[in-house]
Amino acid sequence: MPGMEQGTGSGIERVHLTTADGHVLDGDLAVPERPRGAVVLCHPHPQYGGSRFDQVVSRLFDALPPAGFAALRFDFRRSYGGAVDERLDAAAAVELLAERVPDVPLHLFGYSFGAIVALGVHDDRLASHVLLAPPLGADFPEDPPGSGPLGVIVAEHDQFCPPPAVASAIADWPETRVRTVAMADHFFAGRTDAVVAEVLALLTEPSA
């Protein structure tokens, strides 16, 4: 079972997640008074500086609770697992959040490398997946999306997987909504508010 302890700052609880293969991961949990949903946040590539404190992940972690969504961010395992072992990390986060915030829609969000990880996590409790700047077609394993709504947010000037490449990669995916953040590249510098707006739109609007 995931362990937890009180910690860091007003309204934020420091948590520890234990994965199915025994890794213990650090995370932070923020739960509004009356949550209408809950979101697990998966960060970018850990070998390139990605962590739960990434600027985009942190902006979402701050913005989701005021909008009524519990938010859980966590660090992937220290031993790099090629976006496969990290699925167990995300699954542990889903398990913890489902336990701590029951009876609300549960969503799994991933940014960049984290989007590829999220795409490979299939859990019937998930109401949707939201993928931000997924590097589709890169040297990562990609499972077909499972059942349920899927939202994909792309940067207009993404250096790694621009909108046309994303459109081609997901052409056969069912129940998929695509949104574009204008004037943004893969890192979304100066465009994190636009990312928040698009994520909240996908979480709150009815599925297509």
C-alpha positions, -999 to 999 in steps of 0.1 A, spaced: 0 0 0 13 35 -7 26 53 23 21 89 31 32 117 55 23 153 61 48 177 46 55 206 23 35 238 25 -1 249 30 -27 225 16 -1 202 1 6 167 16 39 149 10 32 113 0 53 82 -8 42 58 -34 53 21 -34 52 5 -68 43 -31 -76 80 -39 -80 91 -23 -48 102 12 -57 94 40 -33 86 73 -50 82 109 -37 51 129 -45 28 157 -35 -9 156 -31 -33 186 -31 -70 180 -25 -97 208 -27 -125 208 -1 -151 194 -25 -133 178 -54 -151 172 -87 -123 151 -102 -87 140 -96 -57 141 -118 -23 122 -117 5 143 -133 34 125 -150 65 146 -156 89 148 -186 120 127 -192 140 122 -160 173 118 -179 169 153 -192 160 171 -160 124 162 -158 109 159 -123 77 166 -105 88 202 -101 89 208 -139 74 242 -147 45 229 -166 36 201 -141 40 226 -113 17 251 -129 -9 225 -133 -4 212 -98 -11 248 -86 -40 254 -109 -60 222 -106 -72 224 -70 -87 259 -73 -106 245 -103 -120 217 -82 -95 189 -91 -73 170 -67 -38 168 -81 -10 143 -75 25 148 -89 53 124 -83 89 116 -94 95 86 -116 119 59 -103 156 67 -103 166 37 -124 155 46 -159 130 21 -174 126 32 -210 89 44 -204 79 8 -197 89 3 -160 77 39 -153 41 26 -161 43 9 -127 51 43 -112 21 59 -128 -1 29 -118 9 34 -82 0 70 -84 -34 61 -99 -39 37 -70 -31 62 -43 -53 89 -58 -82 65 -63 -79 56 -26 -75 91 -13 -101 108 -35 -128 82 -42 -161 86 -61 -149 113 -85 -137 110 -122 -100 101 -122 -77 113 -150 -41 106 -160 -21 134 -175 14 131 -190 38 157 -205 63 147 -231 80 114 -219 53 114 -192 27 113 -220 42 81 -234 42 66 -200 6 76 -194 -5 62 -228 7 28 -216 -13 27 -184 -47 10 -187 -70 11 -157 -108 9 -158 -111 36 -131 -96 62 -155 -121 85 -169 -96 99 -195 -60 103 -205 -46 137 -213 -13 138 -233 7 170 -236 33 172 -264 37 134 -267 68 125 -287 50 100 -308 72 81 -332 103 86 -310 122 56 -297 97 47 -270 72 19 -268 37 30 -277 7 9 -269 -26 17 -287 -48 38 -264 -72 19 -243 -109 26 -241 -122 59 -229 -117 95 -240 -82 107 -249 -71 143 -252 -39 153 -270 -25 188 -267 2 198 -291 25 228 -294 22 247 -326 60 247 -330 70 215 -313 105 206 -322 101 168 -316 65 160 -328 48 189 -346 11 190 -352 12 173 -386 32 144 -372 8 140 -342 -22 141 -366 -7 113 -387 2 92 -356 -32 94 -340 -54 92 -372 -68 58 -362 -72 65 -324 -108 64 -312 -124 90 -289 -95 114 -293 -97 152 -291 -68 173 -303 -60 208 -292 -31 231 -302 -13 257 -281 -4 286 -304 30 303 -303 45 275 -282 73 250 -286 78 217 -268 88 235 -236 58 259 -234 79 288 -221 55 317 -214 26 295 -225 18 275 -193 -14 294 -187 -26 283 -221 -17 248 -213 -38 250 -181 -67 263 -200 -66 235 -226 -62 208 -199 -91 222 -179 -112 223 -211 -105 186 -218 -113 177 -182 -146 195 -181 -161 195 -216 -182 165 -226 -164 140 -248 -168 144 -285 
